[in-house]
Amino acid sequence: MATKLPIAALTTKHLFFTPVQATTLTRYNTVAAMMSATQYHPSLDVSGGALDTFLPAFTTLNRPYEAYPVIRSNTHLETIFANFFRSTPDVRFRRECLRTKDGGAVSLDWVAGDDRNLSPNSPTLILLPGLTGGSEDSYVRHMVVRARKKGWRTVVFNGRGCGDSPVTTPQFYSASYLGDTSEVVEHVSSRYPDANLYAAGWSLGANILVLYLAQESSRCRLSGAVSLCNPFNLVLADEAFRKGFNIIYDKSLSSSLRRIFRKHALLFEEMGGEYNIPAAVNCKSAKEFDEALTRVSFGFKSADDYYSKSCSSDFIQHVCKPLLCIQASNDPIAPARGIPREAIKPGLTGGSDDSYVRHMLVRARNKGWRVVVFNSRGCADSPVTTPQMYSASFLGDLDAVVNHVVARYPKANLYGVGWSMGANLLVQYLGKEAGGRRFSGAVSMCNPFDLVMSDEDLCKGFNRIYNRSLAKALSGILKKHLMLFEDIGGDYNIPLAANAQTIRDYDDGLTRVSFGFKSVDEYLQNSCSANFIKYVRTPLLCIQAKNDPIAPDRAIPREDIKGNPNCLLVVTPKGGHLGWVAGENAPRGCPWTDPMVMDFLQHLENERSGTHQGTGNLLQSVNV
């Protein structure tokens, strides 16, 4: 049970975090692969923040992926052979029809005899098949058999109309509707409350599963999950579907959709509104079916709108449970370019769910500090209520937050910690705003300082990967709130921002216009905290890494920091961008910087409160 601090301790000090736009790669980081103690075969592309944790669990990744002779010569041969000629194990199921809250129904197929043969606390695996798939599919049954041999209880979740599941209302399912999934997980969890619950999804089922994990975040009842052949980006998958031989798959899936729909067409008789039932009944492609039925049922303006808002790649950064994603680089239906590889959890849109923030939070909390994390507009699911996001130099929100916190705890000393762009904002605030004097101390980490130089570096070499990933995260946030920007005039280019390929695209389409700059270059030039650090009058610790790929070493305003008696600069020879995988807590614990940050802040607090704990004069004792 957590120990509650006395109220007096809670009101003596306050730590204020500003991770507003921190740029970090905390889950899918290709560098982690090189650090792993366990080797995987070079024919496999394996990456992820959890690499060192989970790689030792696998017994096959050290062997090459060798497709069966002849079949391996062509992606379509491998796809079609598996679909038509792979064996289908004989599995006896016991069906349970689950009535959903909206009057619909889904079917849960349990392995017959499991209630007698397995204990109530046996691990339980929920399987989510692909589009139109169900418990009769070969790939599903093979997984059932393998899990059953391990002593696991399995249940196949057949969506509405799939696997002969009944359809009782004029609504099927979609790539982003999570209501049925939530009810199934809740039902299974309540049935076996002592069992750890897991899930595996294929194709569209994988997309739904990842969306569900992201929606539930840390509240999710699943202990872990596996996503296989996830299209991730449905816009790209739709484009691939309509090219070359892939048209065959499109026609096949549309045929399955027609067949399911026709069985239940009477439920849709005389449906009004924008429904086009004849088009759904006679669809020649999956997009025609979605345009006529799916997008209308679930409130989207068009099939394209439905696809763009149903991409699990836009939400995977919110997944807080262990997740294994397995893809094929030559998948004709789930294209490799749709995989959110390098920055599944980018910090340019960072917030209280980020690893580096939480490590600092825990350390501060252990020392008796109160902590509040400032999630900027749209970040970490923070609401957006006006047609304006945030920028690298807009200080209005930060000022409002500081005033609010000070008013709430007027007797507490206030400190600030900022990462990356959050650090850039914090330093500008300290140097420009009168409110900066309210801080008793602050820490800036991985501050880009000069955004012009940072922009230059983001357009070079491997850094372009970070650029694309961060742009995707920004556009993903924008897409959630597009209706606020409908019919907005002026120089705005919302389509450019919503489909940004680089951060510069996004800033040109939206940010620089929102904040009154004539161009992106003007915006970047006027948003550099390097121009204001000479005016900082608050004790400030700046920590940088010499090899930071996003906050370049040449951008550090060394002379201004040296000439300011309130500032201290520490530059580590390595550390990357918000990496700092070093020290006694490496490789999976807190960053190397955390103890230094709290030592600095605690020293300042001791000086202000008149208590001394042997820290000495920290500003002079640190060797820069």
C-alpha positions as CSV (number, residue, x, y, z in Angstrom):
1,M,0.0,0.0,0.0
2,A,1.4,3.4,-1.0
3,T,2.4,5.6,1.9
4,K,0.7,9.0,2.1
5,L,2.9,12.0,2.7
6,P,1.9,14.4,5.5
7,I,0.1,17.5,4.2
8,A,2.8,19.8,5.4
9,A,5.4,18.0,3.2
10,L,3.1,18.3,0.2
11,T,2.8,22.0,0.5
12,T,6.5,22.9,0.8
13,K,7.6,22.3,-2.7
14,H,6.4,21.8,-6.2
15,L,7.9,20.3,-9.3
16,F,6.4,21.4,-12.6
17,F,7.1,19.3,-15.7
18,T,6.8,20.7,-19.3
19,P,7.2,17.7,-21.7
20,V,5.1,19.7,-24.2
21,Q,6.9,18.7,-27.4
22,A,9.6,16.4,-26.1
23,T,11.0,14.4,-29.0
24,T,11.8,10.8,-28.1
25,L,11.6,7.3,-29.4
26,T,10.5,5.2,-26.4
27,R,9.1,2.0,-27.9
28,Y,10.2,1.2,-31.4
29,N,13.8,2.2,-31.4
30,T,16.1,0.5,-33.9
31,V,19.1,1.3,-31.8
32,A,17.9,-1.0,-29.1
33,A,18.2,-3.9,-31.5
34,M,22.0,-3.4,-31.6
35,M,22.1,-3.3,-27.8
36,S,20.3,-6.6,-27.3
37,A,22.3,-9.3,-25.6
38,T,20.3,-12.0,-27.5
39,Q,20.9,-12.1,-31.3
40,Y,18.3,-12.5,-33.9
41,H,18.9,-13.6,-37.5
42,P,19.7,-10.7,-39.9
43,S,17.0,-11.8,-42.3
44,L,14.5,-10.5,-39.7
45,D,13.9,-6.8,-39.0
46,V,13.4,-6.8,-35.2
47,S,13.1,-3.5,-33.2
48,G,11.3,-2.0,-30.3
49,G,11.8,-0.4,-26.9
50,A,10.9,-3.8,-25.3
51,L,13.6,-5.6,-27.3
52,D,15.9,-6.4,-24.5
53,T,13.1,-7.5,-22.3
54,F,11.3,-9.9,-24.6
55,L,13.9,-11.1,-27.1
56,P,15.2,-13.8,-24.8
57,A,11.7,-15.3,-24.7
58,F,11.9,-16.4,-28.3
59,T,13.4,-19.7,-29.4
60,T,13.1,-19.2,-33.2
61,L,14.3,-15.7,-34.0
62,N,17.9,-16.8,-34.3
63,R,17.0,-18.8,-37.3
64,P,16.3,-17.3,-40.8
65,Y,12.8,-17.0,-42.2
66,E,12.9,-19.5,-45.1
67,A,9.7,-19.7,-47.1
68,Y,8.8,-23.1,-48.6
69,P,10.5,-23.7,-52.0
70,V,8.6,-22.5,-55.1
71,I,6.1,-20.7,-52.9
72,R,8.7,-18.2,-51.7
73,S,9.3,-17.0,-55.2
74,N,6.3,-14.7,-55.1
75,T,4.3,-12.9,-52.4
76,H,1.0,-13.8,-54.0
77,L,1.8,-17.5,-54.2
78,E,2.6,-17.5,-50.5
79,T,-0.6,-15.6,-49.6
80,I,-2.9,-17.7,-51.8
81,F,-1.4,-21.0,-50.9
82,A,-1.8,-20.3,-47.2
83,N,-5.4,-19.3,-47.8
84,F,-6.5,-22.3,-49.9
85,F,-4.1,-25.2,-49.1
86,R,-2.9,-24.8,-45.6
87,S,-4.4,-27.6,-43.4
88,T,-7.3,-26.8,-41.1
89,P,-7.1,-28.5,-37.8
90,D,-10.2,-30.3,-36.4
91,V,-11.3,-28.3,-33.4
92,R,-14.6,-28.8,-31.6
93,F,-16.0,-25.5,-30.4
94,R,-18.8,-24.6,-28.0
95,R,-20.6,-21.4,-29.1
96,E,-21.8,-18.6,-26.8
97,C,-23.8,-15.8,-28.3
98,L,-23.2,-12.5,-26.5
99,R,-25.9,-9.9,-26.7
100,T,-24.3,-6.4,-26.9
101,K,-25.6,-3.3,-25.2
102,D,-27.0,-1.9,-28.5
103,G,-29.1,-5.0,-29.1
104,G,-26.5,-6.6,-31.5
105,A,-24.9,-10.0,-31.1
106,V,-21.4,-11.5,-31.5
107,S,-20.4,-15.2,-31.2
108,L,-17.7,-16.5,-28.8
109,D,-16.4,-19.9,-29.8
110,W,-14.8,-21.7,-26.8
111,V,-12.9,-25.0,-27.2
112,A,-15.2,-27.7,-26.1
113,G,-14.2,-29.4,-22.9
114,D,-11.9,-26.6,-21.6
115,D,-14.2,-25.9,-18.6
116,R,-13.7,-29.4,-17.4
117,N,-10.0,-29.7,-18.3
118,L,-8.6,-26.3,-17.4
119,S,-8.4,-24.5,-14.1
120,P,-10.3,-21.2,-13.8
121,N,-6.9,-19.3,-13.6
122,S,-5.5,-20.8,-16.8
123,P,-4.2,-18.0,-19.1
124,T,-7.0,-17.0,-21.5
125,L,-6.4,-15.9,-25.1
126,I,-9.0,-14.0,-27.2
127,L,-8.5,-14.3,-30.9
128,L,-9.7,-11.7,-33.3
129,P,-9.8,-12.9,-37.0
130,G,-9.4,-10.7,-40.0
131,L,-12.0,-9.0,-42.2
132,T,-15.0,-11.5,-42.7
133,G,-12.9,-14.2,-40.8
134,G,-14.0,-16.4,-38.0
135,S,-13.3,-19.6,-36.1
136,E,-13.5,-21.7,-39.2
137,D,-10.3,-20.1,-40.7
138,S,-7.2,-22.2,-40.9
139,Y,-4.8,-19.6,-39.3
140,V,-7.2,-19.2,-36.4
141,R,-7.5,-22.9,-35.7
142,H,-3.7,-23.5,-35.9
143,M,-3.3,-20.8,-33.2
144,V,-6.1,-22.4,-31.1
145,V,-4.3,-25.8,-31.2
146,R,-0.9,-24.4,-30.3
147,A,-2.3,-22.4,-27.4
148,R,-4.3,-25.4,-26.2
149,K,-1.2,-27.5,-26.1
150,K,0.4,-25.0,-23.8
151,G,-2.5,-25.3,-21.4
152,W,-4.2,-22.0,-22.4
153,R,-7.9,-21.4,-22.7
154,T,-8.8,-19.9,-26.0
155,V,-11.9,-18.2,-27.3
156,V,-12.5,-16.9,-30.9
157,F,-14.3,-13.6,-31.2
158,N,-16.5,-13.8,-34.3
159,G,-17.7,-10.3,-35.3
160,R,-21.2,-9.5,-36.3
161,G,-22.1,-11.7,-39.3
162,C,-18.7,-13.5,-39.3
163,G,-18.3,-17.2,-38.7
164,D,-22.1,-17.4,-39.0
165,S,-22.5,-15.1,-36.0
166,P,-26.0,-13.7,-35.9
167,V,-26.9,-10.1,-37.0
168,T,-29.8,-8.8,-35.0
169,T,-29.5,-5.0,-35.7
170,P,-28.9,-3.0,-38.9
171,Q,-25.2,-2.6,-38.1
172,F,-22.1,-4.7,-38.8
173,Y,-18.6,-3.8,-37.6
174,S,-15.9,-1.5,-38.7
175,A,-12.1,-1.2,-38.6
176,S,-12.4,1.3,-35.6
177,Y,-15.6,0.4,-33.8
178,L,-14.5,-0.8,-30.4
179,G,-17.7,-1.3,-28.6
180,D,-18.0,-5.0,-29.3
181,T,-14.4,-5.6,-28.4
182,S,-14.7,-3.8,-25.1
183,E,-17.8,-5.9,-24.2
184,V,-16.1,-9.2,-25.1
185,V,-13.0,-8.4,-23.0
186,E,-15.2,-7.4,-20.1
187,H,-17.3,-10.5,-20.4
188,V,-14.4,-12.9,-20.6
189,S,-12.6,-11.1,-17.8
190,S,-15.7,-11.3,-15.5
191,R,-16.1,-15.0,-16.4
192,Y,-12.5,-15.9,-15.4
193,P,-11.5,-13.1,-13.0
194,D,-8.4,-15.0,-11.7
195,A,-7.0,-15.6,-15.2
196,N,-4.5,-13.4,-17.0
197,L,-6.1,-12.3,-20.2
198,Y,-4.3,-11.9,-23.6
199,A,-5.4,-11.3,-27.2
200,A,-4.1,-11.9,-30.7
201,G,-5.5,-10.3,-33.8
202,W,-4.9,-10.7,-37.5
203,S,-5.2,-8.1,-40.3
204,L,-8.3,-6.0,-39.6
205,G,-8.7,-7.8,-36.2
206,A,-5.2,-6.6,-35.4
207,N,-6.0,-3.1,-36.3
208,I,-9.0,-3.2,-34.0
209,L,-7.0,-4.8,-31.2
210,V,-4.3,-2.1,-31.3
211,L,-6.9,0.6,-31.3
212,Y,-8.5,-1.1,-28.3
213,L,-5.2,-1.3,-26.5
214,A,-4.6,2.4,-27.2
215,Q,-8.1,3.4,-26.1
216,E,-7.8,1.6,-22.8
217,S,-4.2,2.5,-22.3
218,S,-3.0,1.7,-18.8
219,R,-6.6,0.7,-17.8
220,C,-6.6,-2.2,-20.3
221,R,-7.5,-5.6,-18.8
222,L,-5.2,-7.4,-21.2
223,S,-1.9,-8.5,-19.9
224,G,-0.4,-8.6,-23.4
225,A,-1.3,-8.8,-27.0
226,V,0.0,-9.8,-30.5
227,S,-0.8,-8.0,-33.7
228,L,-0.3,-10.0,-37.0
229,C,-0.4,-8.5,-40.5
230,N,-1.9,-5.3,-39.3
231,P,-2.6,-2.9,-42.1
232,F,-1.9,0.0,-39.6
233,N,-2.6,2.7,-42.2
234,L,-5.9,2.0,-43.9
235,V,-5.3,4.8,-46.4
236,L,-2.2,3.1,-47.7
237,A,-3.8,-0.3,-47.6
238,D,-6.7,0.9,-49.7
239,E,-4.2,2.4,-52.2
240,A,-2.4,-1.0,-52.4
241,F,-5.6,-2.9,-52.7
242,R,-6.5,-1.2,-56.0
243,K,-3.2,-1.9,-57.8
244,G,-2.1,-4.8,-60.0
245,F,-2.8,-8.3,-58.8
246,N,-4.0,-7.0,-55.4
247,I,-7.3,-6.2,-57.2
248,I,-8.0,-10.0,-56.9
249,Y,-7.9,-9.8,-53.1
250,D,-10.1,-6.8,-53.2
251,K,-12.7,-8.6,-55.3
252,S,-12.5,-11.7,-53.1
253,L,-13.1,-9.7,-49.9
254,S,-15.9,-7.7,-51.4
255,S,-17.5,-11.0,-52.4
256,S,-17.3,-12.2,-48.8
257,L,-18.8,-8.9,-47.6
258,R,-21.7,-9.2,-50.1
259,R,-22.4,-12.8,-49.0
260,I,-22.6,-11.8,-45.4
261,F,-24.7,-8.8,-46.1
262,R,-27.2,-10.6,-48.3
263,K,-28.0,-13.0,-45.5
264,H,-29.2,-10.1,-43.4
265,A,-30.4,-7.7,-46.1
266,L,-33.9,-7.6,-44.6
267,L,-32.6,-5.8,-41.6
268,F,-31.6,-2.9,-43.8
269,E,-34.9,-2.6,-45.7
270,E,-36.0,1.0,-46.2
271,M,-33.0,2.4,-44.4
272,G,-33.0,6.2,-44.9
273,G,-30.3,8.7,-44.9
274,E,-27.1,8.2,-46.9
275,Y,-27.3,4.4,-47.0
276,N,-27.0,2.9,-50.4
277,I,-28.1,-0.7,-49.9
278,P,-28.1,-1.7,-53.6
279,A,-24.5,-0.6,-53.9
280,A,-23.5,-2.6,-50.8
281,V,-25.4,-5.7,-52.1
282,N,-23.6,-5.5,-55.5
283,C,-20.2,-4.0,-54.4
284,K,-17.2,-4.9,-56.5
285,S,-14.6,-3.7,-54.0
286,A,-14.3,-3.3,-50.3
287,K,-14.3,0.5,-50.7
288,E,-17.7,0.4,-52.5
289,F,-19.1,-1.6,-49.6
290,D,-17.6,0.8,-47.0
291,E,-18.9,3.8,-49.0
292,A,-22.4,2.5,-49.2
293,L,-22.8,1.0,-45.7
294,T,-19.9,1.1,-43.2
295,R,-19.0,4.7,-43.3
296,V,-22.7,5.7,-42.9
297,S,-23.3,3.2,-40.1
298,F,-20.5,4.7,-38.1
299,G,-20.9,8.4,-38.9
300,F,-18.1,9.1,-41.3
301,K,-18.4,11.6,-44.2
302,S,-16.9,9.3,-46.8
303,A,-14.9,6.0,-47.1
304,D,-11.7,8.1,-47.2
305,D,-12.7,9.8,-44.0
306,Y,-13.4,6.4,-42.4
307,Y,-10.1,5.0,-43.5
308,S,-8.0,8.1,-42.4
309,K,-9.6,8.0,-38.9
310,S,-9.4,4.2,-38.4
311,C,-5.6,3.8,-38.6
312,S,-4.1,2.0,-35.6
313,S,-0.8,3.6,-36.5
314,D,-2.1,6.9,-35.3
315,F,-2.9,5.6,-31.8
316,I,-0.3,2.9,-31.1
317,Q,1.7,5.5,-29.1
318,H,-0.9,5.2,-26.4
319,V,-0.5,1.4,-25.9
320,C,0.7,0.7,-22.4
321,K,0.6,-3.1,-22.4
322,P,3.2,-5.5,-23.9
323,L,2.5,-5.7,-27.6
324,L,4.2,-7.9,-30.2
325,C,3.7,-6.8,-33.9
326,I,4.5,-9.3,-36.6
327,Q,4.5,-8.2,-40.2
328,A,5.7,-9.5,-43.6
329,S,7.8,-7.0,-45.6
330,N,6.1,-8.3,-48.8
331,D,2.5,-8.3,-47.5
332,P,0.3,-7.3,-50.4
333,I,-2.6,-6.2,-48.2
334,A,-0.8,-4.7,-45.2
335,P,2.0,-2.7,-47.0
336,A,5.3,-2.4,-45.2
337,R,5.3,1.4,-45.7
338,G,2.3,1.6,-43.4
339,I,4.2,0.2,-40.4
340,P,4.9,2.9,-37.8
341,R,8.5,1.7,-37.4
342,E,10.8,4.2,-35.8
343,A,8.6,6.4,-33.5
344,I,5.5,4.6,-32.5
345,K,5.6,6.8,-29.4
346,P,7.0,10.1,-30.5
347,G,7.6,12.8,-27.9
348,L,6.9,15.8,-30.2
349,T,3.4,15.1,-29.0
350,G,4.6,13.9,-25.6
351,G,2.9,14.0,-22.3
352,S,2.3,12.3,-19.0
353,D,2.3,8.8,-20.5
354,D,5.9,9.1,-21.7
355,S,8.6,6.9,-20.1
356,Y,11.1,9.7,-19.4
357,V,8.4,11.8,-17.8
358,R,7.2,9.0,-15.5
359,H,10.8,8.1,-14.4
360,M,11.3,11.7,-13.3
361,L,7.9,11.8,-11.7
362,V,8.7,8.7,-9.6
363,R,12.0,10.1,-8.5
364,A,10.5,13.4,-7.5
365,R,7.6,11.8,-5.7
366,N,10.0,9.6,-3.7
367,K,11.6,12.8,-2.4
368,G,8.3,14.1,-1.3
369,W,7.7,16.6,-4.1
370,R,4.3,17.3,-5.7
371,V,4.4,16.8,-9.5
372,V,2.1,18.1,-12.2
373,V,2.6,17.3,-15.9
374,F,1.6,20.0,-18.4
375,N,0.0,18.2,-21.4
376,S,-0.3,20.7,-24.2
377,R,-3.3,21.0,-26.6
378,G,-4.0,17.7,-28.2
379,C,-1.1,15.9,-26.5
380,A,-1.7,12.8,-24.3
381,D,-5.4,13.1,-25.2
382,S,-5.6,16.6,-23.9
383,P,-8.7,18.2,-25.5
384,V,-8.6,20.7,-28.3
385,T,-11.5,23.1,-28.1
386,T,-10.5,25.9,-30.5
387,P,-8.9,25.9,-34.0
388,Q,-5.4,26.4,-32.5
389,M,-2.8,23.9,-31.4
390,Y,0.6,24.9,-29.9
391,S,3.9,26.1,-31.2
392,A,7.6,26.3,-30.2
393,S,7.2,29.9,-29.0
394,F,3.6,30.4,-27.9
395,L,3.9,31.0,-24.1
396,G,0.3,31.9,-23.3
397,D,-0.7,28.3,-22.3
398,L,2.4,27.9,-20.2
399,D,1.8,31.2,-18.5
400,A,-1.8,30.3,-17.7
401,V,-0.7,27.0,-16.2
402,V,2.0,28.7,-14.1
403,N,-0.6,31.2,-12.8
404,H,-3.0,28.4,-12.0
405,V,-0.5,26.3,-10.1
406,V,0.9,29.2,-8.1
407,A,-2.7,30.3,-7.2
408,R,-3.5,26.8,-6.0
409,Y,-0.3,26.4,-3.9
410,P,0.8,29.9,-3.1
411,K,3.2,28.8,-0.3
412,A,5.0,26.2,-2.4
413,N,8.3,26.9,-4.2
414,L,7.8,26.2,-8.0
415,Y,10.3,24.5,-10.2
416,G,10.2,23.5,-13.9
417,V,11.6,20.7,-16.0
418,G,11.4,20.7,-19.8
419,W,12.5,18.2,-22.4
420,S,13.3,19.0,-26.1
421,M,10.8,21.5,-27.4
422,G,9.3,21.6,-23.9
423,A,12.7,22.8,-22.8
424,N,12.8,25.4,-25.6
425,L,9.5,26.8,-24.4
426,L,10.6,26.7,-20.7
427,V,13.8,28.6,-21.4
428,Q,11.9,31.2,-23.5
429,Y,9.4,31.7,-20.7
430,L,12.2,32.2,-18.1
431,G,13.9,34.7,-20.4
432,K,10.9,36.6,-21.7
433,E,8.0,36.5,-19.3
434,A,7.6,38.2,-15.9
435,G,6.0,34.9,-14.8
436,G,9.4,33.3,-15.2
437,R,10.4,34.9,-11.9
438,R,7.9,32.7,-10.2
439,F,10.1,29.7,-10.7
440,S,12.7,29.0,-8.0
441,G,14.7,26.9,-10.4
442,A,14.5,25.0,-13.7
443,V,16.1,22.2,-15.8
444,S,16.3,22.1,-19.6
445,M,17.2,18.8,-21.3
446,C,17.9,18.1,-25.0
447,N,16.9,21.7,-25.8
448,P,17.3,22.3,-29.6
449,F,18.0,26.0,-28.7
450,D,18.3,27.0,-32.4
451,L,15.3,25.6,-34.4
452,V,16.8,26.6,-37.7
453,M,19.8,24.3,-37.1
454,S,17.6,21.6,-35.7
455,D,15.4,21.8,-38.8
456,E,18.5,21.5,-41.0
457,D,19.6,18.4,-39.2
458,L,16.1,16.8,-39.3
459,C,16.3,16.9,-43.1
460,K,19.6,14.9,-43.3
461,G,20.4,11.2,-43.5
462,F,18.8,8.9,-40.9
463,N,17.3,11.9,-39.1
464,R,14.7,12.0,-41.9
465,I,13.1,9.0,-40.2
466,Y,12.5,11.0,-37.0
467,N,11.2,13.8,-39.1
468,R,8.6,11.7,-40.9
469,S,7.6,9.9,-37.7
470,L,7.1,13.2,-35.8
471,A,5.2,14.7,-38.7
472,K,2.9,11.7,-38.7
473,A,2.3,12.1,-35.0
474,L,1.4,15.8,-35.4
475,S,-0.9,15.2,-38.3
476,G,-2.5,12.3,-36.3
477,I,-3.4,14.7,-33.6
478,L,-4.8,17.2,-36.1
479,K,-6.9,14.6,-37.8
480,K,-8.7,13.9,-34.5
481,H,-9.8,17.6,-34.4
482,L,-10.3,18.4,-38.1
483,M,-13.9,19.6,-37.7
484,L,-12.6,22.5,-35.7
485,F,-10.6,23.6,-38.7
486,E,-13.5,23.2,-41.3
487,D,-13.8,26.1,-43.6
488,I,-11.0,28.1,-42.0
489,G,-9.8,30.8,-44.3
490,G,-6.6,32.8,-44.8
491,D,-3.3,31.1,-45.5
492,Y,-4.2,27.8,-43.8
493,N,-3.5,24.7,-45.8
494,I,-5.2,22.0,-43.7
495,P,-4.8,19.2,-46.2
496,L,-1.0,19.8,-46.2
497,A,-0.9,19.7,-42.4
498,A,-3.2,16.7,-42.1
499,N,-1.0,14.7,-44.5
500,A,2.3,16.2,-43.5
501,Q,5.4,14.2,-44.5
502,T,7.7,16.4,-42.5
503,I,7.4,18.7,-39.5
504,R,8.0,21.6,-41.9
505,D,5.0,20.6,-44.0
506,Y,2.9,20.7,-40.8
507,D,4.2,24.0,-39.6
508,D,3.7,25.5,-43.1
509,G,0.2,24.3,-43.4
510,L,-0.9,25.2,-39.8
511,T,1.5,26.4,-37.1
512,R,3.1,29.4,-38.7
513,V,-0.3,30.7,-39.9
514,S,-2.0,30.1,-36.5
515,F,0.7,32.2,-34.8
516,G,1.1,35.0,-37.4
517,F,4.4,34.1,-39.1
518,K,4.9,34.8,-42.8
519,S,6.8,31.6,-43.4
520,V,8.2,28.5,-41.6
521,D,11.7,30.0,-41.6
522,E,10.4,33.1,-39.9
523,Y,8.6,31.0,-37.3
524,L,11.7,28.9,-36.6
525,Q,14.0,32.0,-36.4
526,N,11.7,33.7,-33.9
527,S,11.2,30.6,-31.7
528,C,14.8,29.9,-30.7
529,S,15.4,29.9,-26.9
530,A,19.1,30.5,-27.6
531,N,18.1,34.2,-28.2
532,F,16.7,34.5,-24.7
533,I,18.9,32.5,-22.3
534,K,21.1,35.5,-21.6
535,Y,18.0,37.1,-19.9
536,V,17.3,34.2,-17.5
537,R,17.4,35.2,-13.9
538,T,16.3,31.9,-12.4
539,P,18.8,29.1,-11.5
540,L,18.8,26.9,-14.7
541,L,20.6,23.6,-15.4
542,C,20.9,22.7,-19.1
543,I,21.8,19.1,-19.9
544,Q,22.7,18.2,-23.5
545,A,24.2,15.2,-25.3
546,K,27.0,16.0,-27.8
547,N,25.7,13.3,-30.3
548,D,22.1,14.4,-30.1
549,P,20.7,13.9,-33.6
550,I,17.8,16.4,-33.1
551,A,19.2,19.0,-30.8
552,P,22.6,19.6,-32.4
553,D,25.7,20.4,-30.3
554,R,26.6,23.4,-32.5
555,A,23.3,25.1,-31.5
556,I,24.1,25.3,-27.8
557,P,24.6,29.0,-26.9
558,R,27.7,28.3,-24.9
559,E,29.0,31.9,-24.6
560,D,25.6,33.2,-23.4
561,I,25.3,30.4,-20.8
562,K,28.9,30.9,-19.7
563,G,28.2,34.6,-19.2
564,N,25.0,34.1,-17.2
565,P,25.7,33.5,-13.5
566,N,22.4,31.8,-13.2
567,C,23.0,29.1,-15.8
568,L,24.9,25.8,-15.7
569,L,25.6,23.6,-18.8
570,V,26.4,19.9,-18.7
571,V,27.2,18.2,-22.0
572,T,27.6,14.4,-22.1
573,P,29.8,12.9,-24.8
574,K,26.9,10.5,-25.8
575,G,23.3,10.1,-24.9
576,G,21.4,10.6,-28.2
577,H,18.1,12.5,-27.9
578,L,16.5,11.8,-24.5
579,G,18.3,8.5,-24.4
580,W,21.0,8.6,-21.8
581,V,21.1,4.8,-21.4
582,A,23.9,4.8,-18.9
583,G,24.6,4.5,-15.2
584,E,23.4,2.1,-12.5
585,N,19.9,1.9,-13.8
586,A,20.8,1.1,-17.5
587,P,19.6,-0.3,-19.7
588,R,15.9,-0.3,-18.8
589,G,15.7,2.0,-15.8
590,C,15.6,5.8,-15.5
591,P,17.8,8.0,-17.7
592,W,21.3,8.8,-16.4
593,T,20.2,12.4,-16.0
594,D,17.5,11.9,-13.4
595,P,19.6,11.7,-10.3
596,M,21.5,14.9,-11.4
597,V,18.2,16.8,-12.0
598,M,16.8,16.0,-8.6
599,D,20.1,16.7,-6.8
600,F,20.1,20.1,-8.5
601,L,16.5,20.9,-7.6
602,Q,16.8,19.6,-4.1
603,H,19.9,21.8,-3.5
604,L,17.9,24.8,-4.6
605,E,15.0,23.9,-2.4
606,N,17.3,23.4,0.6
607,E,18.8,26.8,0.0
608,R,15.4,28.5,-0.2
609,S,13.9,26.7,2.7
610,G,17.0,27.1,4.9
611,T,17.7,23.4,5.3
612,H,21.0,21.9,4.3
613,Q,21.7,18.3,3.6
614,G,25.3,18.3,2.6
615,T,24.8,19.1,-1.0
616,G,27.3,22.0,-0.9
617,N,27.4,24.6,-3.7
618,L,26.2,22.5,-6.5
619,L,26.5,25.2,-9.2
620,Q,30.3,25.2,-8.6
621,S,30.8,21.5,-7.8
622,V,29.6,20.1,-11.1
623,N,32.4,19.6,-13.5
624,V,31.2,20.8,-16.9
